[in-house]
Amino acid sequence: MQRMIKIAAVIPAFNEALNIEQVVLRINNIKSDTAVVVPVVINDGSTDDTKTIVEGLDCVGLHLPVNLGIGAAVQTGIKYAYQNDFDYLLQVDGDGQHPAETILEMVSVIQEKKMDVVIGSRYINKEGFQSSFMRRIGINYFKFLNSFLLGQKITDNTSGFRIYNKKAIAILQNNYPDDYPEPETVVIFKKHGLKFCEHPVVMSEREGGKSSISFSNSIYYMIKVTLAIIFSMIRKKPKT
């Protein structure tokens, strides 16, 4: 009898009371004869009803005592997947933008292309919601910066819809950046010799609530992440 593949769908959530139930339900609606997908919600110290809603859902709920930020929330999910021997981890935003129905497609891509990481990109086929104007400026900036530094073009460095195999999970559980970590993790992939690529996906606009990235902090975000990327490039390879 073939062993079922275990996939952790890690969902960082801060004040996502309007969206988190639908995100978990869509993941739980995924059916497969060869894989089981487990929603793992990381409630990042939410001050709304997120915790109460998560506790009533069919999912693993991990509740951080205070808001630690996206990096700490995702790393908590990565550590959970590592400690519980999941075969793959797929990061999914809690705002409903990411296409949960393509999780098994992402698994097929990482297997068939023999990758360690696959990043879902909205900019390969340019379908669906293309993000806000300010965020697109940042995305294009990081596309240029990481392409220049790493010699590999990634069109959607800020995408939080990405899948990791066991090798990547083992590395990232000890080496995951803090704030706005997605562009910096691409540097970590390269430094550790992980094989990574992109796969086209269609994303939707946030279904409710508001993004944590506003116009006022976009410039600060770009400067901070640029410095983090440069420091990641010049310091010694992090431990595994």
N, C-alpha and C positions, 0 to 999 in steps of 0.2 A: 504493500500500500504506500503510495507517494505521500511524503511528509508535507503538511500544509506550510506554506511560507507565511511567516509572521511579519506584519507591517505595522509599525507604530505611526499613526497620523498625529503628529505633535502640533498642538494648536495653542500658541501663546495668546492670552486674552487679558486685556485691561479695559474694564468698563465696556464690555461687549454684550450687555444684557439684551439689546435689541437684535443681535445677530447670532449669538452662540448656539442657540437651540437648533436653528436651521442648518448651521454648519455641521453640527454633530449628526443630525438626522440624515443629511445627505451622505455622510461617510458611512453611517450604519446601513444605508440602503445599497451599498456596494455588495454585490454577490459574486462569489467565485468558488469553483470546485477545487482550486489549488492554493488559494491564499485567504488569510483572515486579516482584516484591517481593524485595528483597535484605536479608537479616538482617545488621545491623551491630552486633556485640556490643562494648561498651566495658567491658573488664575493668578495674575500678577498683582496681588494686593488691590483688587478692584474695590471701589467705593460705592458702586451701584449694586444691582441684584445679581450680578454674574455668578457669584459663589452659590447662592441659593438655587439658581437655575441649573448650574452644572451638577449640583448634588442630586437633582431629580432626573438626570439624563443617564442613558446607558453608555457610560464612558468611564475612563480613569480620570479622576479629578485630583490634581495636585495644587494645593493652595499655598502661595507664598504669603508670609505674614505682613509684608509691606510691598509697595511698588518698587521693584528692583530694576526694571527696564527690560527691553526686548531681549538683550543678550543673555541676561541671567535666566529669563523665563525659558528661552529656547535651550540653553545649556542644561537646565533642570530636566527638560524632556529628553535631551540627548543622553544624559546620565541614566535616566529611567530605562530608555531603550537598551543601553549598553548592559546595565545590571540585569535586565530581564531577557537578554539574549534574543532580541529581535533581529531578523534578517535584513530588514530595511527600515529606514526612518524617512517619512515624508513630512516636511514642514508645510503647514497650511495656516494662513492668516485667519484670525477669528472674526473678520468683518464681512465674510461672504464673497470676497472678490475672486478667490481662487476656485478653479473648476474641480470640485471633489470627484466628479464622475470620471476624470482622467487619471486617477491614482493608479489604476492597474495598467494603463497605457504607459505611464512613467516607469513602472516596474519593468515592463517589457523592454523599454528603451535602454534602461541601465543594464539589463541582462544581455540583450542582443548586441549592444555596442561595447560591452565589457568595460563599462565605466565605473568609477568609484562615486562620482557625483553627476547628477543631471539637473540643470537649472531650467525651470520653465520660463520661457521668454515670450512676451507679448509683441516683441518688435521684429521677429523673424518674418512672419506673415502679415504683421500689422493689422490684426483683426481684433475686434472687441474694444474694451475701454483702454485708452492709451495713456491714462494717468493725467494729473493736473499739469498746467503749463510749467510751474516752478519745479515740479518733480521731474518733468522731462528734461529740463535744463541740467539738473543734477545727474540724471541717468546718462545723458550724452557726455557729460564731463567725465564721469567715472568710466564710461566706455573707452574714451580716449586715454585716460590716465592708466588704467589697468592694461590696456592693449600695449601701451608704450613700455610699461615696466615689466610685463610678463611675456610679451611676444605672442599673446593669444587673444583674439577678439572675443569679447563677451558683450552682447548687445544689451543685456538687462541685468547689470551687476547688482541692482537693488532688489531684484525679485526675491520674495520670501517663499516662493513655491519651488521647492527643490527636494530631491531625493538622495539619500546617502546609503551606501552599503555598509557592511560590518567594519571594513577597514577604515572608512571615513568616520563612522560613529566612534570607533576606538580613539582616533586622533582628536576629534572635536570635543569629546567629553572632558578633556583637560585643557583644550586650547580654543575656546570660543570667545570672541571679542564682546565688549560690554554694550555700548550704545550704538544703534544703527549698524549692526555688524556685517550685513550681507556683502558690501564691497570688500571689506577687509578679509573675510573668510576666503575669497578667491585667491588672495596672496598666500594664505595658509595652505590651500590646496596645492598650489604650485611648489611651495617650499618643501612639502612632504612628499612630493612626487605622485600625488593623486591624479588620476585621469578624470577629466571633467569636460562636459560639453553642454550645449543648450538644446532644448526641444521646444518647438512652437506650441503655445497654448493660447487660449482665448480667455481673458479675464473680464470680470464685470466691475461696475462701479460699486463702491461701498453701499451696502443695503440700508444701513442705519447708523446713527451716531456720527462722530467726526474723527478724522485722522489725527494722530499725535504729532504729525509733521505739519506745521503751519507756515505761512509765508514768512513770518517774523523770524523763525529759527532755521530757515532753509540755508542761508549763507553760513551761519554758525555750524550747521550740520556738515556742509561741504568742506569747510576749513578743518573741522575736527577729524573727519574721516580721512581727509587727505594726509594729515599728519600721522594718523594711526597706520595708514597704508605704508607710508615712507618708513616709519619706525619698524613695522613688521618686516619690511624688505631688508633693513640693515642689521637688525639684531639676529643673534644666533637662533638656529631652528629650535622652536619650542619642543619641550619634552613630549613623548607619546605615552 
